[in-house]
Amino acid sequence: MSPPTPLQASSGRRHWLGAAVALATSGLVPHLRAQPAPAAAEEAKAPPLPVLGSALVVPAVDLIGGGRFDPGLARGRPLLVYWWASTCPFCALQSPEMDAFWKAQQGRGLQMLALSIDRTPADAAQYLKKKGYGFPAAWASPAWRQAFPKPRGLPVTLLAGADGRLLVAEKGQMFAEDVQEMARLF
């Protein structure tokens, strides 16, 4: 049996995402306008997505609601890293799928770290509580992001296999079937 291939986005999904970005930046939908200038400048400096097959090394970080993500505990297990924000409309559509995926796959050894880029940890905590999400989440402070910079785009989904090598590196919304497809990779 050949090893699974990294997840590739469907051209249909890319088409719909392109249309959504065009609509969001057109100003026709007020709540989907472009980022404020400081956020846009920061995003422009963000690194590209990491290369598939590269090692995913995530530093330790305090979890929202208590506890700590310890990268040593994730060693030898698949790790899903999900960058999101409570103000991101695409994250709002993908986050329920990520929560369902976490619940379904944690019994298979999946480790997850959802990284909020909200302005404050309180904003992220309030949103998680309101939505009832159970995935492990941390606030990625600007200082912490010096050690682990957020790649360009949002949401960003990274999945590393048990060997720590990237199997998935996606920016933009993943549809339910794309999220579920990741289960075959580990």
Disulfide bonds with the S-S distance in Angstrom:
none
